[in-house]
Amino acid sequence: MTAEGFLEGRRLQMARGVLLQCIMGGYPPARFYGSDDGDLALNADPRQIHRLPWSQTPRALAICDADELSGESSRLSTRGQLKQVISRYAALGLAPVVATELEFFVFAANADPAHPFQPPLGLDGRREEGHSAFSVSSNNGLRPFFKEVYECMAALGLPRDTFMHEMGVSQFEINLLHGDPLLLADQTFLFKHLLKEVALKHGLIVVCMAKPLAHTPGSSMHIHQSLVEIGSGRNVFSDEAGQPTAMFRHFIGGLQAGLADFTALFAPNVNSYQRLCHPYASPNNACWSHDNRAAGLRIPASSPVARRVENRLPGADANPYLAIAASLAAGLHGIENELEPGAAIQGEFEVPDNLSLPCTLHAALERLKRSQLARELFGSEFIEGYIASKTMELTSFFDEITPWERRVLAAQA
């Protein structure tokens, strides 16, 4: 809308169905978002109104809440779902603290989706081949791109912790500073938008698919979570002697109870499971461990004041609002019901059947469809609408025949 209209406080409305629009652009049947498909009000969060520093024409972006015209938050809004989870913690005198680690690939422009992605030409005239993990080398020629990324992050007030080259070809990772879950979800969303816009200015593309390249590690969005006492700021995962508390165990127990039901919320696309089917560092399990990256729930080595639980299941393609909400809601379920986790695992291990997770989008959606826990925590309206939208996407995927099928199966008797 125009800046004048925004500053005048003009209300912006949008059809409810847009919140269930699938990634190809279509919509599930109207019964999933109200048969009338009436309007929602988009109410800007005054803390999240930003001038866009990369735009040559002055433009601003406002992150909004999608609210019913009667005033309450729409149950179809993932940002609203996260706010509701946070309020449930607040009723117990607790405040979640989270941080996200986002991995992404920077590729040369790719005009034809039939062709694989390629890394950009480096300063030496070559394309990276995957030997630069954790390297200080800058011959990939991306320094001007990252310089503008850093400048835009500063302009948007996005504090960064560490930035590094990850294991994949032209793959990178940023660690955002820990803080309020809603703020971190907003920052993760803004950062992904910023990356893609700045990349286009430099003739590049940023890809946040879970697995854009074969034979290459995928991209995750690990979520670090702890809980503090409102007022004192004390980390309730550690007692006065620095030992893990019952609440810490119950939080893990809740995650173990919920991860399988919520896999479709953490891994929302067909491609998400390409990442998870190669399990090292992308664990498709609900095991927990002290500092073992093969476990879906890792307890990083840290001091008692920083004791936290890292959920390693979400991919970079996950909706940050929904992934954080689902992870925190599962932990809260464990606290409220005093669920005990299984034994911690270390070293090499086999995943018990009860801690394995769905390994395809179809299986994950079927599990979500049967989940009473998901309906209790997120409401039937949201869960049914989400499943309807994702089922459309899965059906669209199966409408295409892949190059592998033509290459390998055409000659079969």
N, C-alpha and C positions, 0 to 999 in steps of 0.2 A: 504494500500500500504506500501511498505517498507519505513523506515525512510530515507534511502538514496534517494529514488525517490522523496519523499516529499521535502527534503531539496534542491534537484536539481531544484525544481520548475516544475516537470513533471505534465502536466495537467491530471486531473482525469475526465473522462467523464462517463455519465450514461444515459440510455434510458429515454426519457421523461415520458414514461408510468409508471415508478416506483413511480412517485409522486401521481399516482391515484391507486396504488395497494391497494386492500381492505385487511381487517384484517385477512381473511382466506388465503390470498396469491394470489388470482386470480386478473384479470384485466377486466375492462369494455371494450367494443369494441374500436378498435384503433382510430376511428373517434373522440373520446373525447380527445386524446392527440396528434393528428396529424397522419394521415394515415400511414406515413412512420416510425413512432416511432423513430425519429432521436435522436441524443444525446444532452444532456445538459452538460455544464461544471460545476463542483463542485469547487468553489473558497473558500478556507478557510478564515475565518475571523481571522486576525492575533491576535485579542484580545481574541479569544476563542480557543486557542490551549493548551491542558492540558495533562500533564502526569497523568496517572490513578493510584492513590496511593494504590488502593486495589488490583491491578494486580501483581501477583508474577513475571510473565514475563514482562519486561519493555514494556509498551504500551502507546500510546498517542491517544487522541481523538481530532479531529478538527471539530468544527461546521462550516458548509459551506453554502454559498449562491448557489442556483441552478440558473444558468444563461444560457440564449440562447448563442449559439456559436457566434452570432453577437454582444454579449456584454450586452444586456439589461436583466433585471431580468425576469425569467420565470413567467408567469401569473399563473402557477399551483403551485408555491412555496408559502407556508403559511408564511414563514419568509419574502419573498419578498413582500407579501401583507401587512404585518405589517410595513415594511420599507416605503412603499408607503403612508400609512395612516399617519405615522409620518412626512413625507415630506410635506404632505398637511397642517398639522398644522404649520410646520415651515414657509410655505409661508404666513401665517397669523401672523407671529411673536410669535407663541405659541409653547410650548413644553409640551407634556403630561408627567405626573408623575404617575406611577402605583406601586402597591404592590400586591402580591398574597398571599393568605392563602391556603395552600394545606393540605388536610386531607388524611389519608391513614391508612390501617390496616396492622398489623404484625401478620402473622399466622404461625402455624406449617406447615412443608412440606405437600403438598397435592398431592399425586401421582395419585389419581383417581378423575376426575372431577365429577363423579356421587355422591361423598360424600361431605357433607357440609364442609366449612372451619372451622378450630378449632384454638383457641388461643394456644400459646405454653404452655408447662408445666412450671409452676412457680417454684420458689425456695422451696415452701412449698409442691411440688408434685401435686398441683391442677392446673386446668385451670381457667383462669379468667372468671367470670360470668357477668361482666358488672357493677360492683359496684365501679369502680375506676376512674370515670370521675373527672378530675381536681385534682386528688389525688397526694400526694407526695410519696405514697407508691412505693416501687421498688421490691416487691416480685414476679413480673412477670418474673424475670430472664433475662430481656432484657438489663440490664446495659452494658454488654460487647458489644452488638450490637450497642447501641446508642453511646458508647464511640468511636467506630471506625467510626460511621457516622459523629460525630463532628470533628474528626481528618481529615477525608477525605474532609469535607466541607471546613475546614481551608486550606487544601492543594490545593483545587480548587479555593480558593478565593471566597467562597460563604458565605457572611455575613448573620447571622441569627438574628432575633429579639427575638421572644418567641417560645418555644417548650412546648407542653402540652399534657396530656392524654385527649382525647375527649370523647364524650358521649357513643360511641359504644364500644363493646367488643374488647379489644386490638386495639383500634383506637387512632390515634395520629394526631396532627396538628402542622405544622410549619408556622410561619409568616416570610416571607422574607422582608428585608428592602426595602423601597420604592426607586424608581429611574427611570432611562430611560426605556421605555417600551420594547425595543429590548433586553436590558441587562437583565431585569426581566424575559422575555420569555426564554432567553438562560439559566438563572439560574434555572428557574423552570424545564426546560427540563433536565438539568444536575443533579439536585437534585433527580428527579424521577429515572433517570438511576443509580445514585449512590446508592439510597435506595435498588433497586432490586439486584444490584451486591453485595453489602455488606451483605444483608440478606442471599444470597446463601452461602456465606462463613461461616455463622453462623448456617447453617442448617434450615433457616427460609425462608419464602416468604413474600414479600411486595405486597399488592394488592391495585391498584388504581382504581378498578371498582367503579362506582357510588353507587352501592348497593350490596355488596357481601353477606350480611347476612339478612335473613328475621327478622322482628320484632326488627330491630336495625337501628339507624340513618345511613344515607348514608354519602358519602364523597364528599365534595364540593371543588371548587377552586374559592373562592370569589376574585373578582378583585376590588381593591380600585383605584380610578382615580381622579386626579385633573389636573389643567392646570396652568402653570406659564408663565409669560412673558419672552421671550428670552432677556437676558441681565440683567434685574433687578432681575429676579427670583421671582417676586411678584405673589402670588396666585390670579388669575383673577376671582376666584369664590367668593372673598370677596372684598368689597370696602374699602375706607380709614376709614370709620366708623365701619368696621367689620361686615357689613350687606351683605346678599347674593346679587349677581349682576344679571343683566339680562342674562349674559353669563352662569351663573350657572343654571338658569331656562331653558334656551334654550338647554343646554347639557342634562338635565333630559328629556326635551320634545323630544329630538332626540332619547334617549334610549327608551322612551315609544312608539315612533313611529316605532322603529326597532326591539324590542325584539321578537315579535311574528314571524316576517319574518325570524329572525336569530336564532330561537330556535334550529334548527338542527345543527348549528355551535357551540352552547354552550353545547348541549346535544346530542352527535353524535352517541350514541349506543342504542340498544334496552333496555339495562339495565339502561340507564340514566333515563328513565321515571319511573322505579321502585322507584328511589329516589324522583322524583318530585311528585309522586302520594300520598305521605304522606307529606302534605304541611308544617307542622311546621318546621321552620328553613331551609326548602328547598322550598322556595316559587315559585310556578309556576304561577307568575303573573307579570304584569308590573306596579303595584302600587308603589308609592314612599312615604317615611315616614321619620320622624326624629326619628332614633334609635328604629325602630320597626322591629324585625327580621322576622315578617310574610310578610313583603313587599319585592318584588323582587329587589327594589332599595331603599337602606337604607342610610340615612345620619348619620354617626356615630357622637356621641357627641364629639366635639372637639373645639379647639380655632379657630378663623377666619382664621389664617394663615394656618391651617391644614384642612380647609373645603374641603370635598371630597365626591364622590358618590361611594357607594359600590354596585357592581352588584353581586347579590347573586345567579343568575341562573346557572352559569357554574358548572359542576361537576368535580371531580378529574380526570375523564377520558377524559376531553376536551383537545384538542391540544392547548397549551398555546399561541402559535403564532397567531393562528386563533381566539381564544376566545378574546384575548386582541385587536386584529385588529378589530374584529366585534364590540366590545363594544365601542372602541374609534371612529370608523367610524360612528356608530349611533349617538354618541354625537356630532361629527363634523357636521353631517347632520342637527341636531337641531340648531346648532350655525349658520350655513350658511343660513338656512331658517327661523331663528328666531321663532322656534316652542315653544309654551307655554305648559307646563305640565298641567295635571289635578290637582285637589286639593290634598294636602297631606292627607294621612289617618293616624289615630292613634287608638290605642286600638284594639278591635276585629272588624272585618269588613267583608263585603261580596265583592268579586271581581266583578266589573262591567264587562259585557260581552266584552266590547271593550278593556279591559285590561287583559283578560284571555289569556293563551298561549296554544299551542298544547300540548296534553298530551300523545301522542304516537309518535314513530319515523316516522310511515307512515304519520300521520297528519302533522308533522313538515316538512317532505320532500315535501309534497304537497303544503304547505304554501310557502316554499322556491322556489319551481318550479314556482309559480305564482308571485313571488316578483320582480317587476321592480326595487325597491330600491336596492336589493341585486345585480342585474346585473349592475346597475349604479356604485355601490361602489366597486365591486370585479371583474366585467367583466363576460360576458356570458361564456367564455371558462372555467373559474374556477368553476362557479356555476353549469354548466351543467356536468362537469366532477365529481365534488363532489357528486352531486345527483346520477349520474350513479354508482359510487363506493359504496355509502351508500345503494342504492337500491339492489345491489348484496348481501350486508351483511344482509339486512332485509329478502331477499328471502331465504338465507341460514338458517336463524333462523327459518323461517316458514317450512323449510324442515324437522325439527325435532319435535317429539311429546314429551312433557314434562312429568315428573313424576306426576304432578298435574292432567293432563288430563287423564292419565291411572288410577290414584287412585280414582278420583272423577267421571269421566264421563263413565267409562267402564260399570258400573252397571246400568246406566240409561236406561230406556225403550226407 
